[in-house]
C-alpha cells in the first residue's frame, strides 16, 4: 500500500499541492487499528496460556 499520493495533473495550485501531502490521518488510523488488533491477539494468547497452565497444574495434582 502506498501512502504517498501523486497528482492527476501537473499544476501549481494549492489543491494539487495538498494531494501530494502525506495522509497522516489515514496513517494514524491504520496504526491504531493494528495496535489494537495486536493487543487483542496478545490478550487472547495470554488467556489460552493461563487456561493451559491451570489444566496442567490440575493434572499434576491429580497424579500426585
ZATISE-829585 format. One line per 3 residues: number of its first residue (from 1); their letters; for each residue x, y, z of C-alpha. Coordinates in steps of 0.001 Angstrom, whole numbers. Example, Ala and Ser with C-alpha at 12.3 -4.5 7.8 and 13.67 -1.06 7.14 Angstrom:
BEGIN
1> AS> 12300/-4500/7800  13670/-1060/7140
//
This chain:
BEGIN
1> XXX> 0/0/0  1355/3369/-947  907/6277/1400
4> XXX> 2193/8941/-974  -246/10383/-3412  528/11593/-6899
7> XXX> -1359/14403/-8602  -3507/13581/-11614  -2469/16772/-13407
10> XXX> 699/18772/-13069  -279/22188/-11749  952/24612/-9143
13> XXX> -2338/25443/-7475  -2963/24740/-3810  -5329/21803/-4397
16> XXX> -2668/19913/-6342  -87/20547/-3624  -2463/19197/-980
19> XXX> -2797/15963/-2928  947/15470/-2633  911/15649/1159
22> XXX> 1397/12526/3234  -2006/11451/4628  -1107/11477/8331
25> XXX> -4705/10985/9462  -5140/7792/7476  -1731/6552/8593
28> XXX> -2548/7193/12263  -5895/5382/11956  -4260/2336/10386
31> XXX> -1568/2253/13082  -4220/2493/15806  -6218/-364/14294
34> XXX> -3085/-2512/14002  -2053/-1694/17589  -5490/-2577/18987
37> XXX> -5600/-5807/16989  -2143/-6824/18230  -3159/-6074/21832
40> XXX> -6307/-8187/21426  -4329/-11092/19970  -1832/-10876/22837
43> XXX> -4651/-10897/25391  -6210/-13932/23721  -2871/-15736/23756
46> XXX> -2462/-14922/27453  -5900/-16370/28220  -5047/-19571/26362
49> XXX> -1743/-19852/28230  -3413/-19319/31618  -6036/-21968/30849
52> XXX> -3402/-24476/29769  -1348/-23824/32908  -4444/-24379/35059
55> XXX> -5170/-27667/33325  -1548/-28760/33721  -1455/-27953/37442
58> XXX> -4775/-29763/37927  -3424/-32854/36188  -210/-32738/38254
61> XXX> -2234/-32551/41464  -4454/-35405/40351  -1418/-37625/39584
64> X> 255/-36866/42932
//
